[in-house]
Amino acid sequence: MQYIVLDLEWNQPWPGSYAAKRVLPVQIRGEIIQIGAVRMLEDGTVADEFQVLVCPKFYKKLNSRVSKLTGLRDARLREEGLPFPEALKRFRDWIGGDCIFLTWGFDDITILEDNILLHDDEPDWIRSWYNAQMIFNAQTGCGNNQKALSTALEICGIEPCRPAHDALGDAYHTALICSRLDLKQGIEDYEAALQRHKDGFHGNPPEGCVSRTVFHGYEDKEKAMEAMNSITSHCPQCGAAMPNGPWYAQEGRRYMTMAECARHGRYLIRLRLQKEPDGTLQVNRLLYEGASDAAKRFDELIATRRPLSRSTPTRRRRRRRGPRSSGE
């Protein structure tokens, strides 16, 4: 079985821009503008490479922060970028068969699947993937904190030799790290490593956060939000039930609402929905003090946005899901 170490760069519209307000047939966090990948053999040998630029169809103007980070420009994407379906076909042709995907972080596979769905295709060929951060942490004793790629390179004593925030450069550096790991053992131990990651704050809790609860196994976003709406919040000081207000959406499958205790005031509830390797969703539910900076940002948000309807909490994309293997 071959390993494909994958990294993506994607564009996000500037908040408040026309593109950001545009309603797409599939909700996405970003539109892919670069695909980079490295093939690794079972013995850890770093083999051939793949890269392609993608000309964006929906978020056509690069966010200035994305452009600064990646060094890419609108003109280059227009001149050298391929339409996403063609770029994806080249990528799949290069892969050539079954593989295990490795990424540095949880986002890249989600972004890839969202973009595939956006172009009216199905990502059911992505059957097995793992966040190499979890394997790295488990085998280097680095705890639950998610390490930046540059930090992991330093820990491994690897001198960076490719540009950062370049899809192929980051994929290549990730492959060098993976070549020093026992990937077979890491995949066998992956569920335990993932559970340790889920069960902790992965460092100090966010400022003002008083509790965190993780829920698992939701079929889709609607089921997850229905479950969250059915949960009764309780004041962390007196235990009294606190009714929730309406939910407000943020970028990246995040939602916020405010609950209030008659005796102790209000508390902010923040949700983050994350995809698990088996295709289901987990929900991280964090409770913040009403005087926290997060609560102040909530006040700023609701001044400019409408809440989500409780009956239709999210705009759901078309999606067909099959079982995803946990490894080979």
HELIX and SHEET records of a PDB file:
HELIX    1   1 TYR A   18  LYS A   21  1                                   4    
HELIX    2   2 SER A   64  THR A   70  1                                   7    
HELIX    3   3 ASP A   74  GLU A   80  1                                   7    
HELIX    4   4 PHE A   84  ILE A   95  1                                  12    
HELIX    5   5 ASP A  107  LEU A  118  1                                  12    
HELIX    6   6 ALA A  132  THR A  140  1                                   9    
HELIX    7   7 LEU A  149  CYS A  156  1                                   8    
HELIX    8   8 ALA A  167  CYS A  178  1                                  12    
HELIX    9   9 LEU A  183  GLU A  188  1                                   6    
HELIX   10  10 TYR A  190  ASP A  199  1                                  10    
HELIX   11  11 LYS A  221  SER A  230  1                                  10    
HELIX   12  12 ASP A  293  ILE A  302  1                                  10    
SHEET    1   A 5 VAL A  46  LEU A  53  0                                        
SHEET    2   A 5 GLU A  31  MET A  40 -1                                        
SHEET    3   A 5 GLN A   2  ASN A  11 -1                                        
SHEET    4   A 5 CYS A  99  THR A 103  1                                        
SHEET    5   A 5 TRP A 129  ASN A 131  1                                        
SHEET    1   B 5 CYS A 209  TYR A 218  0                                        
SHEET    2   B 5 LEU A 281  GLU A 289 -1                                        
SHEET    3   B 5 GLY A 265  LYS A 275 -1                                        
SHEET    4   B 5 ARG A 254  CYS A 261 -1                                        
SHEET    5   B 5 TYR A 248  GLN A 250 -1                                        
SHEET    1   C 2 SER A 233  HIS A 234  0                                        
SHEET    2   C 2 ALA A 241  MET A 242 -1                                        
END                                                                             
